[in-house]
Amino acid sequence: MHTLVRAFWNIANARAVIGYAPEDESEVNYVDDIRRLLTETCDVGRLG
């Protein structure tokens, strides 16, 4: 079983009910995209 380093929510139910088993760390695979999306200055889609 793959252990997620930083899970945002508990997936125990998905594992039990449908046998969900993540095969990778998407946060690691997409780190550059995540960093760009979190740091770019853009007002599109923001509320307030």
C-alpha positions in Angstrom: 0.0 0.0 0.0 1.3 3.4 -1.0 1.4 5.9 1.9 0.7 9.5 1.0 3.2 11.9 2.5 0.7 14.8 2.8 -2.9 13.8 2.4 -5.5 16.6 2.4 -8.2 14.3 3.6 -8.6 10.7 4.8 -9.1 8.2 2.0 -9.6 5.2 4.3 -13.3 4.9 3.2 -12.3 4.9 -0.5 -9.7 2.2 0.1 -12.3 0.1 2.0 -15.3 0.6 -0.3 -13.7 0.6 -3.8 -10.2 -0.6 -3.2 -8.7 2.8 -4.1 -4.9 2.7 -4.0 -2.9 5.7 -5.1 0.2 4.9 -7.1 2.1 8.2 -7.0 2.6 11.4 -5.2 0.9 14.0 -7.4 2.2 16.8 -5.2 5.8 15.7 -6.1 5.0 15.1 -9.7 3.4 18.5 -10.2 5.4 20.6 -7.8 6.3 23.2 -10.4 2.7 23.7 -11.5 1.5 23.9 -7.9 4.1 26.5 -7.0 3.3 28.6 -10.1 -0.5 28.5 -9.3 0.0 29.4 -5.7 2.4 32.3 -6.4 1.3 33.9 -9.6 -0.5 37.2 -9.3 -3.8 37.0 -11.0 -7.2 38.3 -10.0 -9.2 36.1 -12.3 -11.5 33.9 -10.3 -11.0 35.5 -6.9 -13.9 36.7 -4.8 -13.9 39.8 -2.8 
